[in-house]
Amino acid sequence: MRPMLRLFLFLMAIFLPAVGHATYSIVARDSVTGDLGVAVQSHYFSVGPIVPWAEPGVGVVATQSLVEISYGPKGLEMMQSGRSADQALRDLISQDEHADVRQVAMLDARGGVAVHTGDRCIASAGDQTGAQYSVQANLMANAQVWPAMARAYEQTGGDLAARLLAALDAAQKAGGDIRGQQSAAIVIVRGKRSNRPWSDRIMDLRVEDNPRPLAELRRLVTLWRAYREEDAGDAYIAEGNVDDALKSYSAAARLAPGNNELRFWRAVTLWKLGREKEATPIFKKVFASERRWVVLVPRLVDAGLLDDDPASIKRIEALAPPVKRGGR
């Protein structure tokens, strides 16, 4: 067999089972809340289902470079069985014939961290670990990317999401992926399982394809915060705590000032509470922007969200601007 053909077949055998993901990512544990997070950006379509893996009460994984996806679910399974992040990663690397092209980071629920950057990951490639976190990158514009991520994570205040986003932004500012940007994702789970599994996966947001995925991911996180405030307001209403509910609704409005969904339900709540004067300008803004919300108003009576008071419903509907009649 000719040497070039032999080389071609060898490379095909190595690379066909894997998908290339030049990526920068971070895994981290919040030392205050115990929450676990992983965030990533890559010049690759829809990185979210491939690189970041997370399980509440167990750990998080970022598997990238010439990626072997199974490091994600297998690593979580091993950590769930009681192995540390370091033990799980070492076991998986020992079973991988192509570990030299992998880049993987694992973090367990206790804050133990482990990372592997194979010798054949495409330069610039490297990693850096700190207290309960690891940053890693491959195929970067330069070797300053992952140190910049570490500094940003350590120096940024706020919650875990804010610090993860800061690390990603720092990577891009330092040069980022040599090919550019395309997709991003962030996943945060609780460090301890509860008896309410639906609440243990705190955040799971993805940008599948965007020329500025980090800006879009940050926008989604802000919108997530706004809806969390809205949910908190609804919970306060259910408890009869009107003052705190209105504070949460106001916070949601500040975070997402142009969001008609949040505006509308805030106005509905105020109206239901008899605070028509405060609800009126909000209804007007929503109805002027999208008339479809006017149609929804009377349907809220049967659901108990508005009182069965026809005169009251008509007062709300009257806040909509008059329908413009078309002409030639």
Summary of the structure (lengths in Angstrom):
residues: 328
radius of gyration: 24.8
end to end distance: 77.8
largest distance: 88.6
contacts: 1122
relative contact order: 0.10
helix: 45%
strand: 21%
